[in-house]
Amino acid sequence: MSTGLNSRKTRNTLRTSASVSLQVLLVLLMAWVAFQILGQAWSVIWPIVIALLLTTLTWPPVRFLRKHNWPPALAAALVTLLFLVIAIGTIVGIALPVGAKSGELADQVVEGIGQVRDWLNGPPFNISDAEVNEYLNTGVAKLQESVGSIASATLTGVGSFFNGLLNTVLALFLMFFFLKDGPRFLPWLSRQLPGRLSRDVPTVAGRSWDVLGSFVRSQAIVGLLDAVLIGLGLLVLGVDLWLPLAVLTFVTAFVPIVGALFAGFVAVIITFVTDGWTDALIVLAIIVIVQQLEGNVFQPMLQSRSLGLHAGVVLLAVTLGSSLYGIVGALLAVPAAAIVAVFWIYLREQLTDPGPPVEGPAEPGSPPPAPTPSPASSSSSDGPVPDPA
């Protein structure tokens, strides 16, 4: 014989579901409002994010100098100048060898174009020079028709370049101030906040800072692995510019997706114009294998260990961030997920009741443990229970 639903339990379940749904909607609404505010202030937030990433990279030498009684301003200024020298030296070290071989590269590019034309003239394509010229003329005509869009895109690119340059300069100044005054920030923040916030917010901020440093260090290790493996492959093939290309691979590893594509494209093109099709295809295969190992093995494993995130969470975070916000989303997805995890772990710590004390085995002859007071007896103890806040 079937029984009907209990009306009281059904109403309670619906009431609880409606209440939880409303609370979830309010949380999502507040998150949407927060993202909208961040989007409106992104021109200010983005240099701060860059400065924080650079600060985590340059803080260890500043900390070393400050432990040896260097003034904070002098230690921060010295490390900032050294960082600028290394960055400019890296750019020059990549540009000078390429510039020295620019004439040879140009001649080999022309020769490579001739080889491609001869290859197209032969089987299986059998494309004549007249057909090639017709295709070229068609392409030139389409380019002439789209001169306006190309010009506007060029102006947009120039504007983006100068905007990025301005953000970089601003980030360097912020990095200097973070290095100089960073240790005083959390005590100052604690004095500005009332009640429990004066303890909770600095604690979460300190843990987030540790997570951000772990992210930068793991990204540097991944970039170093890419540079070593790809550099060794180029060296074995006898590519003249193997060292600048390896350095370029390491530098661009800090920019997810686009950095790897750019470094790989440059390496394949230079190998093609210097050593021909066969070596270029081998370099392409090496880069694809290394990038697959990086994206699916090295990066998830290192970041999951250093950030306390599962490798699958790292992959999903990068995928979601890149699909929603492009390059910036891919760059910030993993540290953002790690900071969210830090916040959740701290919140769970505060909301979890302390467990019973773990007692060791009783020694022979020791008296039995005292009985645990019941809730009724504990509530009638001397004085009120102090508020945790």
N, C-alpha and C positions, 0 to 999 in steps of 0.2 A: 504494500500500500504506500503510495507516494505521499510525501508531506509537503506542505506549502512553505514559501519563504517566510522568515520571521520579519514582520513589518518593522519592529524596533531596530533590529540589526541592519536592515536594509536602509532605513532612514539615517542611522548613524554612519553607515559606510558612505552614502551619498553626501552627507554633510561634511564628513572628513575629506572626501575626494574634492568637493567644491572648495573647501578652505585651502587645501594644499595647492590646488590649481591656481587659485587667486594669488596665493603667496608666490608661487613660481612665476606667474605673469608679472607681478610687481618687481620681482628680482630681475627678470629679463628686461622690463621697461627701464629700470635704473641702469642696467648695463648698457642698453641702447643709448640712453641719454649721455652716459659717461663716454661712450665711443664717439658720439656726435661732438661733444665738447673737445675731446682729444683731436678730432679731425679739424675743427675750427682753429685750434691752437697748434697745429702740426708744424708750422713754420718755426715755432719756438721750441717745441718738444724734440724735433729731429736733431738739432745741434746738441741738445742735452744728452740724447741717447748716444750719439757718436762720441761725445766727450766722456761719458761713463764707460763706454767700451774701451776707449783709449786709456782711460785712467786705470782700469783693471789691468791693462797690459803694462803700464809704466809704474804702477804703485810699488812693486817689490824693490826696485833700486832706491826709490825715495824712502821707503821704510828702513832700508839698510843704512842710508846716510843719516836719517834722523836718529837711529839708534846709536850712531857714532857722534852724536852731539852737533850735527849740522843744523843751522837755522832752517826752519821749514821753508821760508821763501827762497833761500839759496839752493836747497836741495831740489825743490820743485823747478826752479829756473834752470838748473844744470841738466836735470833729466829731460825737461821739455826741449832744450836746445839739442841735446844728444839725439832725442827722438827725431827732431827735424833734420839733423845731419844724416842720420841713418836713412830716413825716408827719401830725402833728396838724393843721397848717394845711390840708393837702390834704383831710383828712376834714371839717373845718369848712367849707372852701370848697365842698365838694359838698353838705353837709347844709344849710347856711344858705339858699342859693337855693331848694332844694326845700322847706324848711320855710316860707319866706316865701310860697310859692305853694301851700301845702297846702290852704288854704280854697278857692282857685280850682280846684285839682285835684280836690277832693272834689265840688264842684258839677258839674264837667265829667264826673266818673265817673258820677254819678247821671244826668246827661243822656245819657251814652253808653249806659248800661243801657237807658234809655227808647228810644233809637234802635235798639238791638239788638232790643228787644221789638217795635217797629213793623216792623222788617225781617223778623222771624220771622212776624208776622201776615200779611204780604203774600206774593205769589207769589215763588218757587215752593213755599215751605214751607207757607204757609197754616195756621200753628199758632195756635190761639185762645188768649186769656188764660187760660181755664179749663185748657187742656192745659199751659200754661206753669206755672200754679200747682200743678197736679198733679205735674209734674216737680220743682218746687221742694220740695213737701211730701215726695216720695219721697227726694230728696237729704237733706233735714233729718232724716228718719227714719233713714236709713243713718248719718248723722253721729252721731245720738244712740246708735245701737247700737254704734258704734265709739269711744265716749268714752274707754273704758279704754285702748285702744291708742294713741289720740291723746295722752292724758295721759302714758303711758309714753314715747312718742316725743318729746314736749315735754321731759320730764325728761332724756332722753338728750341732746337737743339743747342744753339748758342746761348739762349736765355737760360736753359737748364744747366749748361756748363758753368756760367757765371754764378747762378744761384748755388750750385754745388760748391764752387770755390768759396763763396761767401760763407756758406754753412761750415766748410772745413776750417776757415780762419776763425770763425766764432767758436767752433768746437775746440780748437787749440787753446784759445784764451780760457775757455771754461775748464779745460783739462788742467791748465796751470793752477787755477783757483781751487779746483777739487783736490789736486795734489798738495797744495799749501794748507788749505783749511779743512780738508775732509774729516780728519779725526775729531774736529770740534762740532761737526754737524749733528750727530746723534745726541750728544748732551744738550746742545741748544734746542733741538727738536723736542726732547723730553721736557725741558722747562716750559715750552710753549703750550703743551697739551695738558688738559685737565684729567684727573682721576686715573682710571686704568689705562686710558689712551697714552699717558706719559710713559707707561711701561710696555704696552702691547705694540704700538707703532714703531718705536725704535728697535724692538726685538725683531719684528718682521723685516724691517729695513736692513738690519745687520745680516740676517740670514739671506735676504735677497742679494745683498752685495757679495756674499760668499758664493752664491750660485752663479752670479754674473761672471765672477772671476774664473770659476770652474769652466764656464762655457767658452770664454775667450782662450783659456789654456788648451782645452780639448780641440778647439778649432785650429789653433796653431799647430798642434800635433798632427791633425789630419792634413793640413796644408804641407807640413814637412814630409809626411809620408808620400803624398802626391808628387811633390817636387823631387824627392829622391828616386822614386820608381820611374817617373817619366824622364828625369835627367839621365838616369842610367841607360834607359832605352835609347835615348838620343845619342849618348856617348858611344854605345856599342855600334850604332849605325854610322857613326862618324860624322854627325851633323856638326858644322863648325860653331854654331851659336847655341850649343847645348846648355852652357852655363847660364846665359841670360834668359833662355826659355825656362829653365828650371826655377830660377828666381822669380820670373813672372808667374809661374804656376803657383808658387808659395804665396805670393802677394795676393793674387786674385782668388785664392781659396777662401778668403774672408768674406767674399761676396758670393753667396750661394747661387747655383745654377748658371747665371750669366758669367761669373768669373771663370768657371771651368770651361764653358763654351768658348769664351774669348781666348783664353790661353791655349786651348786645344786647336782652335781655328788658326791662330798665329803659328803654332808649331807645325801644323800640317802644311800650311802655305809655304813657309820658309823651307821646309824639307822638300816640298815639291819643286820649288824653283832652284834649289841647290843640288838635290840628289836624284830627282826624277820621281816617276809615278810609283815605282815599286817600294822605295823607302817611305814615300808619303803614305801609302796604304798601310805599311807596317806600323808607322807612327800613329796613324788613325786607330788601328786595332789596339795598340798599346794604351792609348788615351781612353778609348772606350772601356777596356778591361779595368784600368785603374779607377776610372770614374764610377763604374759599376761597383767595384769593391769599396770605394769611398762611401757612396750613397747607401749601400745596402749592408755593409759589414763594418768598416772602420768607424764612420761617423756615428751610427746608432750605438755601437758597442761602447766607444769612448764616452760619448755624451750621456748614455744611460748610466754608466758607472759614476761619472763625475757629477752629474746632476741629480742622480737618484730617480731617473725616469726609465721606464721600460723601453727597450729598443723599438717596439711597435708604436709606443706613444710618440717617440721622436719622429718616426717616419710619418705618422698621421698628422703631427703638428706641422711639419714642413709642407706636406701636401695641402693641408687646409690653408695655411698662411700664404703660400704661393698662389693658390687659386683665388683667394679673396683679395689680397693686396699686392700681388706680383712680387718683385724682387725684395721690396722692403718687408713684406710679409714673410717671405722665406728666410730673411736674415734674422727677424725678431721672433719668429714662431717658437723656436726651441727655448730661448731664455724666458719668453712670456709664459710658456707652459710650465717651466720650472718655477717661476715666481708664483704662479697660481697654485702649484703643488705645495710650495712653502707656506702660502697663506692658508691652504686647506689643512695641512698638517698642524699648524699652530692653532687654528680654530678647533680642530678635533682634540688637541691636547687640553684646551681650555674647557671644552664641553664634556670631557670624559671624567667620570668619577674615579678617584684613586682606588686602586685595588687593595685587597687586604695584605698586610705585611707578610712577607714570606719568612717563615720560621724554620730554622734548621732542626736537625734531629735532636731530641732531648738527651742530655747527658745522664748517665746512670746516677741515681741518687738525687737528681734535681727535683724540686717541687713541681707539681702539675701547673700548667698555665692558668691564669685567672680567667674566670668566665667572662665572655663578651657581654656587655650590658645590652639590654633590649632597647629598642627605640623609645619606649615609654620612659625607661629609667634615664636614658641619655638626655632626653628632652628636659628632664627636671634637674639637670646639673646646676652647679653654682654659677650664676651669671648667664647672660645671653651669649649665643654663639656669635663671634665676630663676623662681620660681613667680609667676604674675600676681597671686595673692591676697596 
